[in-house]
Amino acid sequence: MHRIVPLGLLLFLLISCTPMPVASTATPAQTATPSPFPASPTPVPPSATPTPTLSLPLTPTISPNDRAAFVSETYVDYTILKPGERFTKSWKLKNSGTSTWNESYFLYREAALQNEPLTAVERLPLAKTVAPGETAEFAVEMIAPEKVGIYTVNWSLRNAQGEIVPVDGSRFIWVTIRVCDGAQSCPEIPSAGSAANGVSARLVAFTPQPQRAVAAFCMTLPGPNYAPSPASVTLLLDGVSYPYSTGGTTSPGCFEFEFPVAIEKVQAAQSVAISIAQVRILGGPNDPEGACQAAHAALTARYPGLDFTCQFSMAGYYTNLQLPPGMSREQADALIVDAIEGAIYGPWQLTVR
């Protein structure tokens, strides 16, 4: 608890209490690793025919009992392919939940950022049951686009109810390739990380959808209660800033934010990035009185004439504010609250393209 909670922060805290869908499983440039699990894989033929799962409705709900773990993959992120080259992308996943996967489970192709799905396959069903502890291999025949560039397509594992089966706690697995023509240079792998003031950030996934864009990222933070200030997280399209609509914590140090921007606007932008302006202790420090006293000592020494009395209550952190010449009440309040809540300023900019 802290001073009067801003409306945006209150909404964020409420949202954070609701499980959020998560993005991505493997970080960029992850290499394939041998499966440590003894169970034999269950291959899914690339030419698998559609099953009755095609009529199942999809839902953003995370399955309460199903879980999966990433084991390995072919064509790791940013593999170089020639224009029009055919390839078979496969993922090995372990059933780490309590439910047995059956033929009603399927891999589902999500929206493609560059409007290049790489395959006509939309749903790929399992060929047979996979018990908890066993692994399954999903293989999809794909073809590289004719145009030079970087292409990413997200996929999700779904159960018989159309619910998402999280993979290592995340919503998506994906394929990312670089298409290079011999007469042209290959596109550079984009930088997806940023660091400032001892805090670093890493983009996990960016998924444009028909009426929204979803960004997932992780940060190295100084404490477990630290998180990005919601209002400071924005989507940048060609330098124009778009505020978030919802956001929350997906796992320790990892977050997901949604932006109400149509997919057409994202695809038309030459540059796409996520900007995070600051992080702080959301919900207030564990010892508000001690944090206030430390802030009082630092701020009154730095700003002669500034003074306040630390008195933590539902009304706020302090009372009896005295202002130095030239400082407004709003400026003083921001200084005090930032100091008490340990605000760290960026910005951290995560490049999508």
Secondary structure as UniProt FT lines:
FT   HELIX           7..16
FT   TURN            28..29
FT   STRAND          43..44
FT   TURN            46..47
FT   HELIX           52..55
FT   STRAND          68..73
FT   TURN            77..78
FT   STRAND          79..81
FT   TURN            83..84
FT   STRAND          86..95
FT   TURN            103..104
FT   STRAND          106..112
FT   TURN            113..114
FT   STRAND          123..125
FT   TURN            132..133
FT   STRAND          135..143
FT   STRAND          149..158
FT   TURN            160..161
FT   TURN            168..169
FT   STRAND          173..179
FT   TURN            182..183
FT   STRAND          193..196
FT   TURN            197..198
FT   STRAND          199..209
FT   TURN            210..211
FT   STRAND          212..220
FT   TURN            224..225
FT   STRAND          226..228
FT   HELIX           230..232
FT   STRAND          233..237
FT   TURN            238..239
FT   STRAND          240..243
FT   STRAND          246..251
FT   TURN            252..253
FT   STRAND          254..259
FT   HELIX           263..268
FT   STRAND          272..281
FT   TURN            282..283
FT   HELIX           288..302
FT   TURN            304..305
FT   STRAND          307..313
FT   TURN            314..315
FT   STRAND          316..322
FT   TURN            325..326
FT   HELIX           329..340
FT   TURN            341..342
FT   STRAND          344..351
//
